[in-house]
Amino acid sequence: MAHKKRLHAEPIKRILDRETREVVGWLYKWNTGSLVPMWKDGRKTDVIYEEATG
């Protein structure tokens, strides 16, 4: 099975700090179907995901 190349992605969720609700990153969905977080200032562990609005 051939692997798709990552060509483009779109943000599908905001990643929020669980305590402060501050945006700490975004969850992107790539054309390959993979989900990859992009962090503002380093990876966080105590987070929640919120649907991105457009």
Backbone as a ProteinNet text record, in pm:
[ID]
protein_1_A
[PRIMARY]
MAHKKRLHAEPIKRILDRETREVVGWLYKWNTGSLVPMWKDGRKTDVIYEEATG
[TERTIARY]
83.8	0	88.8	64.8	144.2	102.6	202.2	174.4	149.6	47.6	22.2	123.9	159.1	250.6	169.1	217.1	149.9	166.2	56.7	62.3	-3.5	-114.4	-185.9	-261.5	-287.1	-357.6	-450.7	-549.5	-638.6	-660.3	-670	-694.4	-838.1	-855	-990.1	-1031.8	-934.6	-965.7	-860.7	-904.3	-809.3	-773.1	-649.2	-603.2	-592.4	-666.9	-673.2	-612.8	-548.4	-502.8	-626.9	-630.5	-749.7	-787.9	-689.8	-718	-752.2	-670.4	-688	-774.5	-793.6	-866.8	-794.2	-665.3	-584	-550.7	-551.9	-514.8	-364.6	-330.1	-189.8	-145.7	-241.1	-207.5	-331	-308.5	-416.8	-393.7	-502.3	-494.4	-523.3	-429.1	-442.7	-474.2	-558.8	-587.2	-524.3	-433.1	-362.6	-440.7	-406.5	-471	-456.5	-361	-339.6	-434	-504.7	-593	-527.6	-396.4	-329.6	-362.7	-370.1	-397.2	-268.4	-228	-100.5	-120.1	-80.2	-90.3	23	-8.2	93.1	84.9	192.4	193.3	246.1	188.8	234.8	370.1	387.3	508.9	547.8	564.7	602.9	482.7	503.3	397.8	343.5	212.5	144	76.5	49.3	-11	-152.1	-183.9	-316.8	-403.6	-458.4	-529.1	-666.1	-746.7	-874.8	-880.8	-964.9	-979.5	-1114.7	-1116	-1238.7	-1251.4	-1370.6	-1393.7	-1354.5	-1280.6	-1243.5	-1367.3	-1383.6	-1496.2	-1443.6	-1517.9	-1468.4	-1561.8
-117.7	0	124.8	212.9	335.8	434.8	504.3	605	739.3	809.1	943.8	1038	1139	1241	1351.5	1401.8	1514.2	1638	1689.6	1807	1928.8	1906.3	2018.9	1971	2068.3	2036.7	2151.7	2120.4	2225.7	2206.8	2318.5	2306	2260.9	2159.3	2110.2	2130.5	2149.2	2172.9	2263.8	2343.1	2418.9	2332.5	2342.5	2270.3	2372.5	2348.7	2442.8	2383.9	2469.4	2429.8	2398.9	2285.6	2242.9	2341	2397.3	2484.9	2627.8	2685.8	2827.3	2849.7	2744.3	2751.9	2838.1	2863.2	2937.2	2845.6	2900.2	2822.1	2793.8	2665.1	2625.2	2557.7	2537.9	2477.2	2448.1	2382.6	2346.6	2204.4	2132.8	1998.1	2008.2	1961.9	1968.8	1830.9	1830.1	1707.2	1721.9	1629.7	1632	1559.3	1584.8	1518.3	1366.4	1318.2	1174.2	1113.4	1202.3	1155.2	1158.9	1182.3	1185.4	1313.5	1301.2	1414.1	1449	1576.7	1618.4	1749.5	1752.8	1877.9	1973.7	2102.2	2205.4	2292.8	2293.9	2362.8	2504.7	2598.3	2737	2750.4	2686.5	2704.2	2573.1	2469.8	2339.9	2255.2	2126.7	2029.2	2042.5	2031.2	2034.2	1899.6	1867.4	1737.1	1746.2	1849.9	1860.8	1952.6	1895.9	1977.5	1920.7	2004.6	1962.9	2011.7	1949.1	1985.3	2050.1	2157.9	2231.1	2244.8	2220.1	2231.8	2369.9	2374.4	2502.6	2560.5	2689	2754.4	2841.7	2851.1	2927.2	3022.5
0	0	0	-93	-103.3	5.3	59.5	162.2	96	143.6	94.7	154.7	78.2	127	192.1	305.4	371.6	285.3	234.5	148.4	212.3	279.3	340.5	463.5	552.7	676.8	710.5	792.7	841.4	991	1064.2	1208.4	1231.9	1315	1342.2	1487.2	1576.6	1718.2	1779.1	1875.7	1956.4	2076.1	2120.7	2238.4	2350.3	2459	2569.8	2695.8	2775.3	2907.2	2990.3	3055.1	3129	3239.5	3307.1	3421	3378.1	3289.7	3254.1	3130.9	3051.4	2923.9	2819.8	2842.9	2746.6	2628.9	2507.2	2389.4	2396.1	2395.2	2400.5	2270.7	2178.1	2049.5	1967.6	1854.3	1763.2	1715.7	1691.6	1636.8	1487.2	1406.7	1261.6	1204.3	1102.3	1028	890.4	859.1	731.8	623.7	499	386.7	394.2	471.5	487.3	591.2	664.4	770	907.3	913.2	1043.3	1118.4	1249.7	1338	1410.7	1401.5	1458.4	1534.7	1663.6	1738.7	1701.5	1701.9	1685.6	1809.9	1888.5	2017.2	2002.3	2079.3	2079.4	2146.7	2261.6	2339.8	2408.2	2329.4	2384.5	2421.8	2419.8	2446.5	2588	2601.9	2731.1	2753.2	2880.3	2908.4	2965.4	3040.1	3101.6	3015.7	2907.5	2808.5	2776.4	2713	2657.1	2513.7	2433.8	2293.6	2272.1	2193.5	2165.4	2014.2	1961.9	1817.6	1770	1660	1597.9	1529.5	1541.3	1473.8	1363	1256.8	1143.3	1094
[MASK]
++++++++++++++++++++++++++++++++++++++++++++++++++++++

